[in-house]
Amino acid sequence: MLEVAVPPVEGHKAGTLAAEVGHLLPKILSFVISVLIAGIYWIGHHGMFYLVRRVDRSLLWLNVLFLLFVAFIPFSSGLLGEYGLAQENINEADSRFALIFYGSNLILCGLSLCAVWLYATAGRRMVDAELPSRAVRAVVRKCLQAPVIYLLAILAAFIPNGLWLSASLYCFVPILYIIPDRVDRQLRPQDNDHPLGIETHDHDLLPNVDRSAASKGLKIGRSHVAAPY
């Protein structure tokens, strides 16, 4: 689990607790960023599956792979918090390794989520046949934005005096994804619009996608779930 341990205070001296909590600020920052990033991936995965109509064994295993990398975030986050730049008595090589390890973990999260989407939409095997190619490409671009920035953060860690730039790029990603963009606005759930909550104006990414099955509710059966073997 993502967590920040309560600091021990030896001797319970007055005023020492505030100082100990102050020493935890780098860990608290890495905790907050990691929760936001995990939330972003969860929201992206949730929104993606609004468009998935069927599943098969391969798609399920791709989801397991994605969840594996997401479940690893607490460890890489803890590594970053323990050996980050603001920690005392931590050398530059250890800070660089922590930044690279953290970024690599997040890159794998983003790429595995993109793989889920690409597999589901290839040949429209798991989505509606009418799903426009531009909608598929838009989601792919959004999936790959974060991995590209994480790669830049890793490269920045190798630049002389570039560790703080690397850390700043990690902080930038949650801001980029929290602010809704065109894809978010057009794929967000709506209460009184499309059966799957997708706006269908002429300029939308999804102009003529059939959602008649969705209006009846998702069912687990042969007509909705592809054979797993």
C-alpha positions in Angstrom: 0.0 0.0 0.0 1.0 3.6 -0.6 1.8 5.0 2.8 4.0 7.4 4.8 5.0 6.0 8.1 4.5 8.1 11.3 8.0 9.3 12.4 9.2 8.0 15.8 10.2 10.7 18.3 12.9 9.7 20.7 12.4 11.0 24.3 9.3 12.9 23.3 11.1 16.2 23.5 9.0 19.3 22.9 9.2 20.5 19.3 10.8 17.4 17.8 7.7 16.1 16.2 7.4 19.1 13.8 11.0 18.7 12.8 10.6 14.9 12.2 7.5 15.6 10.0 9.4 18.2 8.1 12.0 15.6 7.3 9.2 13.5 5.8 8.1 16.2 3.3 10.0 14.5 0.3 8.3 11.2 1.1 4.9 13.0 1.4 5.4 14.6 -2.0 6.3 11.4 -3.7 3.2 9.8 -2.0 0.9 12.5 -3.3 2.3 12.4 -6.8 2.1 8.6 -6.9 -1.5 8.6 -5.7 -2.4 11.1 -8.4 -0.6 9.1 -11.1 -2.3 5.8 -10.0 -5.6 7.7 -10.0 -4.9 9.0 -13.5 -4.3 5.5 -14.8 -7.4 4.2 -13.1 -9.5 6.9 -14.7 -8.0 6.3 -18.1 -8.6 2.5 -17.8 -12.2 3.1 -16.6 -12.9 5.5 -19.5 -11.3 3.2 -22.1 -13.6 0.3 -21.1 -16.7 2.5 -21.8 -15.9 1.6 -25.4 -15.0 -2.0 -25.0 -17.9 -4.3 -25.9 -16.3 -7.8 -25.5 -13.3 -9.4 -23.8 -11.2 -12.5 -24.4 -8.4 -14.2 -22.6 -5.6 -12.2 -24.2 -7.3 -8.9 -23.3 -7.7 -10.1 -19.7 -4.0 -11.0 -19.4 -3.0 -7.6 -20.9 -5.1 -6.1 -18.1 -3.3 -8.2 -15.5 0.1 -7.0 -16.9 -1.1 -3.4 -16.6 -2.3 -4.0 -13.0 1.1 -5.6 -12.2 2.9 -2.4 -13.1 0.4 -0.3 -11.3 0.7 -2.5 -8.2 4.5 -1.8 -8.3 4.0 1.9 -8.0 4.1 1.8 -4.1 7.6 0.3 -4.2 9.0 2.7 -6.8 7.4 5.6 -5.0 8.9 4.4 -1.7 12.3 4.2 -3.4 11.9 7.7 -4.7 10.8 9.0 -1.3 13.6 7.3 0.6 16.4 8.2 -1.8 15.1 11.4 -3.4 17.0 14.6 -3.9 15.9 16.3 -0.8 16.9 13.5 1.6 20.0 14.1 3.7 23.1 12.0 3.2 21.9 10.6 -0.1 24.5 10.7 -2.9 23.7 11.7 -6.5 24.1 8.2 -7.9 21.4 6.8 -5.6 19.0 9.7 -6.4 19.5 9.2 -10.1 18.8 5.5 -9.8 15.6 6.2 -7.8 14.4 8.6 -10.4 15.2 6.2 -13.3 13.5 3.3 -11.5 10.4 5.3 -10.8 10.2 6.6 -14.3 10.7 3.1 -15.8 7.9 1.8 -13.7 5.5 4.5 -14.9 6.6 4.1 -18.5 5.6 0.4 -18.3 2.2 1.4 -16.8 1.5 3.7 -19.7 2.7 1.3 -22.4 0.8 -1.6 -21.0 -2.4 0.5 -20.9 -1.8 1.5 -24.4 -1.3 -2.1 -25.4 -4.7 -2.9 -23.9 -6.3 -0.3 -26.1 -4.5 -1.3 -29.2 -5.4 -4.9 -28.8 -9.0 -4.1 -28.1 -9.3 -1.8 -31.2 -7.2 -3.8 -33.7 -9.6 -4.9 -36.4 -12.3 -3.6 -34.0 -12.2 -7.0 -32.3 -13.4 -5.8 -28.9 -15.1 -2.5 -29.8 -17.9 -1.3 -32.1 -17.1 -1.7 -35.8 -18.1 1.9 -36.3 -15.5 3.3 -33.9 -13.6 5.9 -36.0 -9.9 5.5 -36.5 -9.3 9.1 -35.4 -10.9 8.2 -32.0 -8.5 5.3 -31.7 -5.5 7.4 -32.5 -6.6 10.2 -30.1 -6.7 7.7 -27.2 -3.3 6.3 -28.2 -1.8 9.8 -28.3 -3.2 10.5 -24.8 -1.9 7.2 -23.5 1.6 7.9 -24.8 1.9 11.5 -23.6 3.0 10.4 -20.1 5.5 7.7 -21.1 7.2 10.3 -23.4 7.5 12.8 -20.5 8.8 10.0 -18.2 11.4 9.1 -20.8 12.5 12.7 -20.9 12.7 12.8 -17.1 15.0 9.7 -17.2 17.2 11.3 -19.8 17.3 14.5 -17.8 18.7 12.5 -14.8 21.9 11.9 -16.8 22.4 15.5 -17.5 24.9 17.3 -15.2 22.8 19.0 -12.5 19.7 17.7 -14.2 18.2 15.7 -11.3 15.9 18.5 -10.2 14.7 18.9 -13.8 14.0 15.2 -13.9 12.0 15.4 -10.6 10.1 18.5 -12.0 8.9 16.5 -15.0 7.4 13.9 -12.8 5.5 16.6 -11.0 4.2 18.0 -14.3 2.5 14.9 -15.5 -0.4 14.9 -13.0 -1.1 18.5 -13.9 -1.2 17.6 -17.6 -3.8 14.8 -17.1 -5.9 16.4 -14.4 -6.8 19.3 -16.7 -9.5 17.9 -19.2 -8.6 18.0 -22.9 -10.6 17.4 -26.0 -10.6 13.6 -25.6 -11.7 13.9 -22.0 -14.5 16.3 -22.8 -15.8 14.1 -25.7 -15.5 10.7 -24.0 -16.8 11.7 -20.5 -20.0 10.1 -19.2 -23.2 12.0 -19.6 -26.4 11.4 -17.8 -28.9 12.4 -20.5 -27.0 11.8 -23.7 -25.7 8.7 -25.4 -26.4 5.3 -23.7 -22.8 5.0 -22.9 -22.5 8.7 -22.0 -20.7 9.7 -25.2 -21.6 13.0 -26.9 -22.4 12.6 -30.6 -22.2 16.0 -32.2 -20.9 16.3 -35.8 -17.4 17.4 -34.6 -17.0 14.6 -32.1 -14.5 11.7 -32.2 -17.4 9.2 -32.1 -20.1 10.4 -34.6 -22.0 7.2 -35.5 -21.1 4.5 -33.0 -24.0 2.2 -32.3 -24.7 2.0 -28.6 -28.0 0.1 -28.7 -26.6 -2.9 -26.8 -25.3 -0.6 -24.1 -28.7 0.9 -23.5 -29.9 -2.6 -22.4 -27.0 -3.0 -20.0 -23.8 -5.1 -20.2 -24.4 -8.8 -20.1 -22.0 -11.6 -19.5 -22.8 -14.1 -22.2 -21.7 -15.6 -25.5 -22.9 -12.6 -27.4 -20.9 -10.2 -25.3 -17.8 -12.1 -24.2 -15.5 -13.7 -26.7 -14.4 -17.3 -26.1 -11.4 -17.2 -23.7 -9.6 -20.1 -25.3 
